[in-house]
Amino acid sequence: MGHQFVREPLRAEEAHRLANACKSVEEKRIVWTLLDTALRVNVGAEAFDAISHVKVQNFAAEAKSLDAARMLEIQPQKHYTLAAALIRAQVARTLDDLGETLIKRMTKIHHKGQEALADYRRRQQRRTDEHITVLHNLVAVTKGRDTARKMLAAMHAVVGDQAEQIFEDCETHAAYAGDNCASLLWRFYKSHRQTLFELLGEVRLVSTSRDTLVQDALEFVRPYWISRRDWLALDPDKPLDLSWVPEKWWKLVTGSSNRLPTQVDRRQFELCLLGSMHTLVVIQSRVPGCSFSRRIRSGSAGVAS
């Protein structure tokens, strides 16, 4: 037999304790569920839109300072006003926490990617030194005064049978140029994927400008939350604007250098999109009903920066 929520209003001290108890993503999800009642009660919160934010905050602070007995002594109109303001404030705080959790989790994933890149470079240092030696010897050959035929033979002698391996190593190294750890992030992201999508399901992002590129991308990928497809086809009749995708991510996301792609890699698209929220969504968007106004500097620890 399934469980049902008993929709009884949260007491002020309970809402305050819950909003301050969140230490992890899982806890925030639990708190979100527990505050479901408050969200239901929060219907009609737009009535506060005509009242200054400072005044609403003062109402909420006053409600927190009163116990149940003192609250009952107040005139009903003020009683309900204070209670509604407190609910609005606590719901806003929870939404703030959820939004901040999303940002912190993606930042942590990016930091792990940077650590993995540093570890890769340490492990590849010997090979890198060997390739630098090969490059040095090739340049030395070109500085000689031999004929072109002899120079070509000398260059072949330097490379030997390592040509294919050197080429592959250079391709791999080029993918990480400019501290680009994008291709290393999936293994750190996949265990958090469900939680992050659930957070996005609760925290609706609304652009405060006319630029809705990231919102459009999020709406595009949301139906594929449980998909196992490797590639997602782009509708030629409804082209998805990918101008927000950073250059270092382009080939990973689209699989080519073509600026008019026909498909995107689902995994890399998700990673790039959620990482871009550090510098795009957080600056341009807000969570409805909350006071979230954190600003992340462009070029901070965003995954897609």
Secondary structure as UniProt FT lines:
FT   HELIX           12..20
FT   HELIX           25..34
FT   HELIX           36..41
FT   TURN            42..44
FT   HELIX           45..50
FT   HELIX           53..65
FT   HELIX           68..73
FT   HELIX           76..142
FT   HELIX           148..159
FT   HELIX           160..162
FT   HELIX           163..175
FT   TURN            176..179
FT   HELIX           182..184
FT   HELIX           186..189
FT   HELIX           190..192
FT   HELIX           193..202
FT   STRAND          206..207
FT   HELIX           213..221
FT   HELIX           222..224
FT   TURN            225..226
FT   STRAND          231..233
FT   TURN            236..237
FT   TURN            243..244
FT   HELIX           247..254
FT   STRAND          263..265
FT   HELIX           266..276
FT   TURN            277..280
FT   HELIX           281..284
FT   STRAND          285..286
FT   TURN            288..289
FT   TURN            298..299
FT   TURN            303..304
//
